[in-house]
Amino acid sequence: MSYSTLATDYDGTLAHAGRVDGPTVAGLESLRQAGWKLVLVTGRNLDDVGRAFSKLALFDRVVAENGALLAGRDGALSLLGQPPGEELLEALRQRNVPFSTGRVIVHTLRAYERRVAEAVAASGAGVEVSLNKGALMLLPAGVDKGAGLRAALAELEVDPGAAVGVGDAENDLPFLELCGLAYACGDALAAVRSAAGRYTPSVLDLIGELLPG
């Protein structure tokens, strides 16, 4: 298989402490110049990741909100799930669960997992929990980073087998499983290292492997 697309998580993978360093940006630029397509796959809201990283235009597609939102380089947005219902949000408030929302996603913390489960049951919401180390996200059933990346690759006319994926947390597993090659990165969880089967210290190191010497 010839690989042509890099799909990377943001926090803990491409970025550290929320920021992407200069050498990594230069590496992404070199990969683009070599003809690779780039897809960012993040649990963050699109506006949030845009504020943290001013060079989103390097990416052919951005999968945001843990797979619920797909953004093109031309600014076109596609929702891949329905926004949360007010019944769910009210059930979270009643149980004193702090949360924020995106266009589709509901963000909170893993520390509130029990209360979240109670709120989901009480509201009858058709949502599923996705964990990202200490974070907890609620999304419509069937929406995850794998579904988001599949939609992005379809738009780019790229076979998933031609994608190289890199991530570090539980919520990265669905998109890593889709890719032809998968890497755990940095301080990746043991489950991610095991599932990926390959490890790289950083995205920059991985780019060095992918580019011809």
C-alpha positions as CSV (number, residue, x, y, z in Angstrom):
1,M,0.0,0.0,0.0
2,S,1.2,3.5,-0.9
3,Y,0.5,6.0,1.9
4,S,-0.7,9.5,1.0
5,T,-2.5,11.0,3.9
6,L,-1.6,11.9,7.5
7,A,-4.4,12.0,10.1
8,T,-3.4,13.4,13.4
9,D,-4.9,14.1,16.8
10,Y,-4.2,17.5,18.2
11,D,-3.7,17.6,22.0
12,G,-0.9,15.3,23.3
13,T,0.0,14.4,19.7
14,L,0.5,17.3,17.3
15,A,0.3,19.9,20.1
16,H,1.8,20.0,23.6
17,A,0.3,22.3,26.3
18,G,-2.1,23.3,23.5
19,R,0.6,24.6,21.1
20,V,2.3,23.3,18.0
21,D,6.0,24.1,17.9
22,G,7.8,25.7,14.9
23,P,9.7,22.6,13.8
24,T,6.5,20.6,13.7
25,V,4.7,23.2,11.6
26,A,7.7,23.1,9.2
27,G,7.4,19.4,9.1
28,L,3.7,19.6,8.1
29,E,4.6,22.1,5.4
30,S,7.3,19.7,4.0
31,L,4.8,16.8,4.0
32,R,2.3,18.9,2.0
33,Q,5.0,19.9,-0.4
34,A,5.8,16.2,-0.9
35,G,2.2,15.7,-2.0
36,W,0.6,14.4,1.2
37,K,-2.9,15.3,2.3
38,L,-3.3,16.3,5.9
39,V,-6.3,15.8,8.2
40,L,-6.6,17.1,11.8
41,V,-8.8,14.9,14.0
42,T,-9.6,16.6,17.3
43,G,-12.1,16.5,20.2
44,R,-11.9,20.3,20.4
45,N,-14.5,22.7,19.1
46,L,-13.4,24.1,15.7
47,D,-13.2,27.7,17.0
48,D,-11.2,26.6,20.0
49,V,-8.6,24.7,17.9
50,G,-8.5,27.7,15.5
51,R,-7.6,30.0,18.3
52,A,-4.9,27.6,19.6
53,F,-3.4,26.9,16.1
54,S,-3.4,29.7,13.5
55,K,-2.3,27.5,10.7
56,L,-5.3,25.2,10.3
57,A,-5.2,26.0,6.5
58,L,-2.3,23.5,6.4
59,F,-5.0,20.8,6.7
60,D,-7.1,19.6,3.8
61,R,-9.8,18.8,6.3
62,V,-10.4,19.3,10.0
63,V,-12.5,16.8,11.9
64,A,-13.6,18.6,15.1
65,E,-15.9,17.9,18.0
66,N,-14.6,14.3,18.2
67,G,-16.0,13.4,14.8
68,A,-19.2,15.5,14.8
69,L,-18.0,18.4,12.6
70,L,-16.1,18.4,9.3
71,A,-14.5,21.6,8.0
72,G,-13.0,22.1,4.6
73,R,-10.2,24.5,3.6
74,D,-12.8,26.7,1.9
75,G,-14.6,27.2,5.2
76,A,-17.5,24.8,4.3
77,L,-18.8,23.0,7.4
78,S,-20.8,19.7,7.7
79,L,-22.5,18.5,10.9
80,L,-22.1,14.8,11.2
81,G,-24.7,14.5,14.0
82,Q,-27.6,16.3,15.6
83,P,-27.1,19.0,18.3
84,P,-27.8,18.0,21.9
85,G,-31.4,18.2,23.0
86,E,-32.5,20.6,25.8
87,E,-33.7,17.7,27.9
88,L,-30.1,16.3,28.2
89,L,-28.6,19.7,28.9
90,E,-31.3,20.4,31.6
91,A,-30.7,16.9,33.1
92,L,-26.9,17.8,33.4
93,R,-27.7,21.1,35.0
94,Q,-30.0,19.5,37.6
95,R,-27.2,17.2,38.6
96,N,-24.7,20.1,38.9
97,V,-22.5,18.7,36.0
98,P,-20.4,21.6,34.6
99,F,-20.3,21.4,30.8
100,S,-19.8,23.3,27.6
101,T,-21.2,22.6,24.1
102,G,-20.1,22.9,20.5
103,R,-22.4,22.6,17.5
104,V,-23.0,18.9,18.4
105,I,-20.7,17.8,21.2
106,V,-21.1,18.2,25.0
107,H,-17.9,18.5,26.9
108,T,-17.4,17.8,30.6
109,L,-15.0,15.9,32.9
110,R,-14.5,12.2,33.6
111,A,-14.9,13.0,37.3
112,Y,-18.7,13.5,36.6
113,E,-19.1,10.2,34.8
114,R,-21.7,8.8,37.2
115,R,-23.8,11.9,37.2
116,V,-23.6,12.1,33.4
117,A,-24.8,8.5,33.1
118,E,-27.8,9.4,35.3
119,A,-28.6,12.5,33.2
120,V,-28.4,10.5,29.9
121,A,-30.7,7.8,31.4
122,A,-33.2,10.4,32.8
123,S,-33.3,12.4,29.6
124,G,-33.6,9.4,27.2
125,A,-31.0,11.1,25.0
126,G,-29.5,8.9,22.2
127,V,-25.9,9.8,23.0
128,E,-22.8,7.9,23.8
129,V,-19.9,8.6,26.1
130,S,-16.4,9.1,24.6
131,L,-13.4,9.4,27.0
132,N,-10.2,11.4,26.4
133,K,-8.0,10.8,29.4
134,G,-9.6,13.2,32.0
135,A,-12.2,14.5,29.6
136,L,-15.6,13.1,28.9
137,M,-17.6,13.9,25.7
138,L,-21.2,13.2,24.8
139,L,-22.0,12.6,21.1
140,P,-24.9,11.1,19.1
141,A,-24.7,7.3,18.7
142,G,-22.3,6.3,16.0
143,V,-20.4,9.6,16.0
144,D,-16.7,9.3,16.8
145,K,-13.3,10.2,15.3
146,G,-13.5,7.2,13.1
147,A,-16.8,8.2,11.5
148,G,-15.4,11.8,11.1
149,L,-12.2,10.7,9.5
150,R,-14.1,8.3,7.1
151,A,-16.2,11.3,6.0
152,A,-13.1,13.5,5.5
153,L,-11.3,10.8,3.5
154,A,-14.4,10.2,1.3
155,E,-14.4,13.9,0.4
156,L,-10.7,13.8,-0.4
157,E,-11.2,10.6,-2.4
158,V,-8.6,8.8,-0.3
159,D,-8.9,5.1,0.6
160,P,-8.6,4.7,4.4
161,G,-5.9,2.1,3.8
162,A,-3.7,4.9,2.4
163,A,-4.0,7.0,5.6
164,V,-1.4,7.0,8.4
165,G,-3.0,7.8,11.8
166,V,-1.4,9.1,15.0
167,G,-3.0,9.7,18.4
168,D,-2.6,9.2,22.1
169,A,-5.9,8.7,23.9
170,E,-9.0,6.4,24.1
171,N,-11.1,8.6,21.7
172,D,-8.4,8.2,19.1
173,L,-8.8,4.5,18.8
174,P,-11.8,4.5,16.3
175,F,-9.8,6.6,13.8
176,L,-6.5,4.8,14.3
177,E,-8.3,1.5,13.6
178,L,-9.5,2.9,10.3
179,C,-6.1,3.8,9.0
180,G,-3.7,1.6,7.0
181,L,-0.9,2.5,9.5
182,A,-1.4,3.6,13.1
183,Y,1.0,5.1,15.6
184,A,0.7,5.9,19.3
185,C,2.5,9.1,20.1
186,G,4.2,10.8,23.1
187,D,2.5,9.9,26.4
188,A,0.0,7.6,24.7
189,L,-2.1,5.4,26.9
190,A,-1.1,1.7,27.1
191,A,-4.3,0.7,25.3
192,V,-3.5,3.0,22.4
193,R,0.1,1.7,22.2
194,S,-1.2,-1.8,22.1
195,A,-3.9,-1.2,19.5
196,A,-1.7,0.9,17.2
197,G,1.2,-1.5,17.3
198,R,3.6,1.3,16.4
199,Y,5.0,4.1,18.4
200,T,6.6,7.5,17.6
201,P,7.9,10.1,20.1
202,S,6.3,12.9,18.1
203,V,4.5,13.9,14.9
204,L,7.8,15.5,13.8
205,D,9.6,12.2,14.2
206,L,6.9,10.4,12.3
207,I,7.1,12.9,9.4
208,G,10.8,12.2,9.3
209,E,9.9,8.5,8.7
210,L,7.3,9.2,6.1
211,L,9.3,11.6,3.9
212,P,11.9,10.1,1.6
213,G,15.4,10.4,2.8
